[in-house]
Amino acid sequence: MNYQTQPTIKVIDSIMGSGKTTYIIDQLKKEKDRSKRFLIVTPYLKEIERLDKEIPRLSFKSPKEGDLNASTKAKKKSKSGELLKLIESDHNILITHSLFGMVPASTLMLLATKGYEVIIDEAFECVRQYGSGNGERSGYDLSTLLRNKVVTENDDGYLEWKDDGRVDRKGMFNQLKQDCDNRRIRVKPTAGTQTNKQTDMFFWELPIDQLKAFKSITILTYMFDASVMHAYFRCYSIDWQHLSLTSDLRLVNWDSDIEATQAKSVAKYLYVLMGGKLNDTGEELNSYSSSWLKSRTPAQLAEIERAARNVLQNIFGARGSTTMWSCVIAHLPNLAPRGFKGAFVACNVRATNDYKDKVHLAYLRNIYSQPPVVQYFKAKGVTVNQDRYALSELLQWIFRSAIREQKDVKLYLPSKRMRKLLHEWSGGLCKV
């Protein structure tokens, strides 16, 4: 399905806690055209409580969870069906990022016909390596299906499902078939080689028609240029208005001075352990990255755990109830500081105030974009700024803490690279 026009796209690029959600709610309150329909996409459904309280007349609905005893795939299917019913009934709707990524092509025409306007809270991950989550099949599975011609690659590089009865498409491969049918999977074999499990690389990509199905799109984010969505926009030459918010919640054109001013306004609340032996393990450029941690010995991992525990207990005076920390989740059993395991907060947490009372932080990570995704965009002539991406991920995590309440927080950040990025972002104002 091809739509002829691109919707108006506004990117409101403003620091966490600056009032982006409040601004949107105020705009929805002021909307006088009762015929307009809105779809809000957010990491978590709990935001619907705020919408119900502040804008009851719009009566936002969310797809039901489905039978809790059903499989994950069954739940997803029921949510997609419930979403279709809500659209048919002209409801204003709130859904998660996860469900937004599964909207079938058959639903897009209805969304376009109804004239829905979409508001996306946090930049959407428009491209990722397939098999990296969400119960997806592995790249090996896809390669096997490709070699056996259960799926084929079309001229545009998308996978197509060939229903020849050899695979139970209603079972374990159902989600894969849906993704193929909706043009969400692309294959990129290594140049000059035959298709095989060593050379195939598969990517999930948001169909561009999904964005074109909306009357308008508003994206609420911070450091949009660091996001995968920004790279995706550049691939498809998508135009957008780059905006920011003033302290009195007025929209203005974005510029770097605004970002610098916003950074300085919050850096004064951030205390970072900048030097000393407890940071010695983070001197290498890739220290605390996934690959670096994978190469550590048990003794070296134990040293990292002891250092984090020492900082939290003896330097910060932290308790479990005041602490949030993060690491590569595969290493959580080895790196969890004794007494603080329950304070773990995933590095990709977004759009939640659940940790706003945490004042003692430890971030045992060094962030890089997925290498396959970087290469994917590079092949299309688009460069991903690894440092900006790393900084944006770190800041999103920090801003889950009490800093969003303008309270002092203490941060242990052993990666020298990550400390440097944070120091530069703050204009050198982060306190030691």
C-alpha positions in Angstrom: 0.0 0.0 0.0 1.4 3.3 -1.0 0.3 6.7 0.4 0.8 9.7 -1.7 1.7 12.3 0.9 3.9 12.5 4.0 2.2 13.6 7.2 3.3 16.7 9.0 5.9 15.6 11.5 6.9 17.6 14.6 9.8 16.4 16.8 9.7 18.1 20.2 13.3 17.6 21.3 13.6 18.7 25.0 15.3 17.4 28.1 13.5 14.9 30.3 11.3 16.6 32.9 11.0 19.8 30.8 7.2 19.3 30.4 6.7 17.6 27.0 3.8 15.4 28.3 2.3 18.4 30.1 2.5 20.4 26.9 0.7 17.7 24.9 -2.0 17.3 27.5 -2.6 21.1 27.5 -2.9 21.1 23.7 -5.4 18.2 23.8 -7.4 20.0 26.4 -7.6 23.1 24.1 -8.6 21.0 21.0 -12.0 22.2 19.9 -12.5 19.9 16.9 -14.4 16.9 18.3 -14.0 15.0 15.1 -10.2 14.6 15.5 -8.9 11.2 16.6 -5.7 10.6 18.5 -3.4 7.6 18.9 -0.8 7.9 21.6 2.2 5.5 21.6 4.1 5.2 24.9 6.5 2.7 26.5 4.0 2.0 29.2 0.2 1.9 29.4 0.1 3.5 32.9 0.0 6.9 31.2 -3.6 6.3 30.4 -4.5 7.0 34.1 -3.1 10.6 33.7 -5.0 11.1 30.5 -8.3 9.9 32.0 -7.8 12.2 34.9 -6.8 15.3 33.0 -8.8 14.9 29.7 -11.8 12.7 30.5 -13.8 14.0 27.5 -11.4 12.3 25.1 -12.0 9.0 26.8 -8.7 7.2 25.7 -8.9 3.4 25.5 -6.2 0.8 25.4 -6.4 -2.7 23.9 -7.1 -5.3 26.5 -4.3 -7.6 27.7 -6.0 -10.8 26.6 -6.2 -14.0 28.5 -3.4 -14.2 31.1 -3.3 -17.9 30.7 -2.8 -17.7 27.0 0.6 -17.7 25.3 2.5 -14.5 24.6 1.6 -14.8 20.9 -2.0 -15.2 21.7 -2.0 -12.1 23.8 -0.3 -10.1 20.9 -2.9 -11.4 18.5 -5.8 -10.4 20.8 -4.4 -7.0 21.3 -4.1 -6.4 17.6 -7.7 -7.5 17.2 -8.8 -5.2 20.0 -6.9 -2.3 18.5 -8.8 -2.8 15.2 -12.1 -2.7 17.1 -11.1 0.5 18.9 -10.2 2.1 15.6 -13.5 1.0 13.9 -15.4 2.6 16.9 -13.5 5.9 16.5 -12.0 5.8 19.9 -9.0 7.8 21.0 -6.4 5.2 21.7 -3.2 4.6 23.8 -0.9 1.7 22.9 2.7 0.6 23.7 5.7 0.9 21.4 5.6 -2.9 21.2 2.1 -3.0 19.8 2.8 -0.1 17.5 5.4 -2.2 15.9 2.9 -5.0 15.1 0.1 -3.0 13.5 -0.9 -5.0 10.4 -0.9 -3.5 6.9 -4.7 -4.2 6.8 -5.2 -1.8 9.7 -3.2 1.1 8.2 -5.8 2.0 5.5 -8.5 2.2 8.2 -6.2 4.5 10.3 -5.6 6.7 7.2 -9.3 6.8 6.4 -10.2 7.8 10.0 -7.6 10.5 9.9 -5.8 9.6 13.2 -3.1 11.9 14.5 -0.3 10.0 16.4 1.7 11.2 19.3 4.8 9.0 20.0 6.4 9.3 23.5 10.1 8.6 23.1 11.7 8.0 19.7 10.6 4.7 18.2 13.2 2.0 17.4 12.4 1.8 13.7 15.3 -0.6 12.8 16.8 -3.4 14.8 18.5 -6.8 14.2 15.8 -9.4 13.9 15.9 -12.0 16.6 17.2 -9.6 19.3 14.0 -9.8 21.3 10.2 -10.0 21.4 10.2 -13.7 21.1 11.5 -13.6 17.5 13.0 -16.5 15.7 16.8 -16.5 15.5 18.9 -15.6 12.5 19.8 -19.2 12.1 16.1 -20.2 11.9 15.6 -17.6 9.2 18.6 -18.7 7.3 17.3 -22.3 7.4 13.9 -21.2 6.1 15.5 -19.1 3.4 17.7 -22.0 2.2 14.7 -24.3 2.1 12.6 -21.6 0.3 9.9 -21.5 3.0 10.7 -17.8 2.8 12.2 -16.0 -0.2 13.9 -12.6 -0.7 12.1 -10.3 -3.1 13.7 -7.6 -5.3 13.4 -5.0 -2.6 15.3 -7.1 -0.1 12.2 -8.0 2.0 11.4 -11.6 3.0 8.2 -13.1 1.7 6.5 -16.1 3.3 5.8 -19.0 0.9 3.0 -21.1 2.3 3.8 -24.6 1.1 2.6 -26.5 4.1 6.0 -27.6 5.3 5.9 -25.3 8.4 3.1 -24.9 10.9 2.5 -21.2 10.3 -0.2 -21.1 13.1 2.4 -22.2 15.6 5.9 -21.2 16.4 6.4 -19.3 13.1 3.2 -17.4 13.2 4.8 -14.1 14.3 7.5 -14.5 11.6 4.8 -15.0 8.9 3.0 -11.9 10.1 6.2 -9.9 9.9 6.9 -11.2 6.4 3.4 -10.5 5.2 3.7 -6.9 6.6 7.1 -6.2 5.0 9.0 -5.9 8.2 12.0 -8.2 7.6 14.9 -7.4 5.4 17.9 -9.6 4.6 21.4 -8.4 4.1 23.8 -11.2 3.0 27.5 -10.5 3.1 28.6 -9.3 -0.3 30.0 -12.0 -2.7 28.9 -15.0 -0.7 26.2 -17.5 -0.9 23.3 -17.4 1.5 24.2 -19.4 4.6 23.9 -19.2 8.4 27.3 -17.5 8.7 26.6 -14.7 6.3 22.9 -13.9 6.6 21.9 -10.9 8.6 18.2 -10.0 9.1 16.6 -6.8 10.2 13.2 -5.8 11.5 12.2 -2.5 10.0 9.1 -0.4 10.5 7.2 -0.2 7.2 7.4 3.4 5.9 3.7 3.2 5.0 2.9 2.9 8.7 4.1 6.5 9.2 2.3 7.7 6.1 -1.0 6.3 7.4 -1.4 9.2 9.9 -2.6 12.7 9.3 0.1 14.1 11.6 2.9 12.8 13.8 4.3 14.3 17.0 7.4 12.8 18.6 8.4 13.6 22.2 12.0 12.9 22.8 15.5 14.2 23.8 18.6 14.2 21.6 16.7 13.0 18.5 19.8 13.1 16.4 21.2 10.2 18.5 18.2 7.9 17.8 17.7 5.1 15.4 14.5 6.9 14.3 16.6 9.8 13.2 18.8 7.6 11.1 15.7 5.9 9.6 14.2 9.3 8.7 17.4 10.2 6.9 17.3 6.9 5.0 13.8 7.7 3.7 14.4 11.4 3.3 11.6 12.2 5.7 11.2 15.9 6.6 10.3 17.0 10.1 10.1 20.2 12.2 12.8 20.2 14.9 11.3 22.0 17.9 12.0 22.4 21.6 10.2 23.7 24.7 10.9 26.8 26.7 10.7 26.8 30.5 7.1 28.3 30.1 6.1 25.5 27.8 6.2 27.4 24.5 7.3 25.6 21.3 10.4 27.2 19.6 12.7 26.1 16.9 15.4 23.8 18.3 19.0 24.8 18.4 22.2 23.6 20.2 22.1 26.6 22.6 18.8 25.4 24.0 20.2 21.9 24.6 23.3 23.4 26.3 21.1 25.6 28.6 18.9 22.7 29.5 21.9 20.5 30.3 23.5 23.2 32.6 20.2 23.7 34.4 20.2 20.1 35.7 24.0 19.3 35.9 24.2 21.2 39.2 22.3 18.3 40.8 24.7 15.6 39.6 27.7 14.5 41.6 30.0 12.0 39.7 32.9 10.1 41.2 35.5 11.2 38.6 38.8 9.8 39.7 40.5 7.3 42.0 41.4 3.6 42.0 37.7 2.6 42.0 37.5 3.9 38.4 40.7 2.1 37.2 38.8 -0.8 35.6 37.2 1.6 33.1 40.3 3.1 31.5 40.1 1.3 28.2 37.9 2.8 25.4 35.5 -0.2 25.4 35.6 -0.9 29.2 32.2 -2.1 30.4 30.9 -2.8 26.9 29.2 -6.1 26.3 32.2 -7.5 24.4 34.7 -6.3 27.1 32.7 -7.8 29.9 32.4 -11.1 28.0 36.2 -11.4 28.0 36.6 -10.8 31.8 37.7 -13.6 34.1 35.6 -14.5 37.2 38.2 -12.7 39.3 38.0 -9.6 37.2 34.2 -9.6 37.4 34.4 -10.0 41.2 36.7 -7.0 41.3 34.1 -4.9 39.5 31.4 -6.0 41.9 33.6 -5.1 44.9 34.3 -1.7 43.6 30.6 -0.9 43.0 29.7 -2.2 46.4 32.5 -0.1 48.0 31.3 3.1 46.3 27.7 2.6 47.1 28.2 1.5 50.8 31.3 3.4 51.9 31.5 6.5 49.7 27.8 7.2 48.9 26.4 5.8 52.1 23.6 4.2 50.1 20.9 1.8 51.1 19.0 -0.6 48.8 15.9 1.7 49.0 17.9 4.8 47.8 19.8 3.1 45.0 19.4 2.2 41.3 22.1 0.5 39.3 22.5 -1.1 35.9 24.8 -3.4 34.0 24.6 -5.7 30.9 21.8 -8.0 32.0 23.7 -11.2 31.0 26.2 -10.3 33.7 23.7 -9.3 36.4 24.4 -12.5 38.6 28.2 -11.7 38.7 28.1 -7.9 38.9 25.2 -7.2 41.3 26.8 -5.4 44.3 26.1 -7.5 47.4 23.1 -6.0 49.2 21.9 -4.1 46.1 20.7 -6.8 43.7 17.1 -5.8 44.1 17.9 -2.2 43.1 18.7 -3.2 39.5 17.1 -1.0 36.9 17.4 -1.9 33.2 19.4 0.5 31.1 16.6 0.9 28.5 13.9 1.9 31.0 11.8 4.8 29.7 9.0 7.2 30.5 8.5 6.2 34.2 8.6 8.0 37.5 8.9 4.7 39.5 12.5 5.5 40.5 12.2 9.2 41.3 13.2 8.7 44.9 16.6 7.1 44.0 19.6 9.3 44.8 22.5 6.8 44.7 23.3 5.5 41.2 25.8 3.1 39.7 26.0 2.6 35.9 28.3 -0.3 35.0 27.9 0.1 31.3 29.5 1.5 28.2 27.0 1.9 25.5 27.4 1.3 21.7 24.8 0.9 19.0 24.3 -2.7 17.8 27.1 -3.1 15.2 24.8 -4.8 12.7 22.4 -1.8 12.9 25.3 0.7 12.4 26.4 -1.3 9.3 22.8 -1.4 8.1 22.6 2.4 8.0 26.2 2.8 6.8 25.3 0.7 3.7 22.5 3.3 3.1 24.9 6.2 3.4 23.8 7.2 6.9 26.2 7.4 9.8 25.1 6.7 13.4 26.8 8.9 16.0 28.0 6.4 18.6 28.9 8.9 21.2 25.6 10.8 21.0 23.7 7.5 21.1 25.7 6.4 24.2 25.1 9.8 25.9 21.4 9.8 25.2 21.0 6.3 26.6 22.9 7.2 29.8 20.9 10.4 30.3 17.6 8.6 29.9 18.6 6.2 32.6 19.9 9.0 35.0 16.7 10.9 34.6 14.6 8.1 36.0 16.2 9.0 39.3 15.6 11.9 41.8 17.3 14.3 39.5 14.0 14.8 37.6 12.7 16.1 41.0 15.7 18.6 41.1 17.3 16.7 43.9 21.0 15.9 44.2 22.1 12.5 43.0 25.5 10.7 43.3 26.7 8.6 40.3 29.3 5.9 40.0 30.3 5.7 36.3 33.5 3.6 36.0 33.7 3.8 32.2 36.1 6.6 31.3 34.5 7.1 27.9 31.0 7.5 29.4 32.3 9.9 32.1 33.9 12.0 29.4 30.7 12.2 27.4 28.7 13.2 30.5 31.3 15.8 31.5 31.2 17.4 28.1 27.4 17.4 27.9 27.2 19.2 31.3 29.6 21.9 30.2 32.0 20.7 32.9 29.5 21.4 35.6 29.0 17.9 36.9 30.3 18.0 40.5 32.9 15.6 41.9 
